[in-house]
Amino acid sequence: MQLGIIGLGRMGGNIARRLMRGGHEVVAHDQDPAVTSALIEEGAGHADSLAAMVDRLEAPRAVWVMLPAGEPTEATINTLAELMAPGDIIIDGGNTFYKDDIRRARALKPRGIHYVDVGTSGGVWGLERGYCMMVGAEQAVFDYLEPLFDTLAPGYGDLERTRGRNAPDDRAERGYIHAGPVGAGHYVKMVHNGIEYGLMQAYAEGFELMQSKSSDALPEDERFDLNLADVAEVWRRGSVVSSWLLDLTAQALAGDPRLDHYTGAVADSGEGRWTIDAAVEQGVATPVLANALFSRFSSRKENTYANRLLSAMRFGFGGHVEPPK
């Protein structure tokens, strides 16, 4: 298939590369000429403006927007709406608030332009590992775009198939789902990120508890100087708490057991806040997710081992750099 991609940052560029490796034609645009040049050398078509991109694509056009949520994405989609024609498709693969998706789809419908939201997880490792995708779209539009999702997804890989699962649709097992109508994809991704906050916080607090076990404040015969890199490594192998986040923790500790490279100021992308807003709106108790979000707020004032480990995990999966002090 042919696809335009706007935004070639940590994920957008690798999405383009994975699609090109899968035989798709990509027309790329980014405000940074150096980033665009690198993709052109790898075989992408180039568009130096949104108008040029639309002109290069064949109808029905599909354009994937991979920009920060908020004004950058809003402005880009508004511009595309003026350039595209009935039957064309705008895909938002960033971390947009799901109610904004619903609003945009409603605004684009009179123009005959389709809108698709793709909650995308995979971070900086997606090029090789593939991307987990949760898609909100009309069924016919999802079906049309499915070859793109199939290429981007991890596939079965070497993950053991779920015992007892007999669903006739194996797309979830391959790494992507049609979550529902517009907005459903980003809603599921929002909750995914809220859970991510909670899991990361649990690891961070547990490792700080072990790190502090050598404290002079404890009786001498109760102090343990634990090798946290070894703990993380052994937990990766057969433990019920094994996960990709633990893999990243083990990797970070292997290179820097004290985590001195991190200040522990942990940013939040917004989805944790939206998740808690949704919990309040729906009357669902989410104390773990709420506390994980509040802990990120406090991290900007407290340089603890737990917060440094949170920063290390965020950098590991997403290349997220700590905010400047």
Secondary structure, DSSP 8 states (H G I E B T S, - for coil): -EEEEE--STTHHHHHHHHHHTT-EEEEE-S-HHHHHHHHHTT-EE-SSHHHHHHHS-SS-EEEE---TTHHHHHHHHHHHHH--TT-EEEE-S---HHHHHHHHHHHGGGT-EEEEEEEE-GGGHHHH--EEEEE--HHHHHHHHHHHHHHS--STT----TT---S--HHHHTEEEEESTTHHHHHHHHHHHHHHHHHHHHHHHHHHHHGGG-TTS-GGG-----HHHHHHHHTTT-TT--HHHHHHHHHHHH-TT-TT--------SHHHHHHHHHHHHT---HHHHHHHHHHHHHTT---HHHHHHHHHHHHHH-------
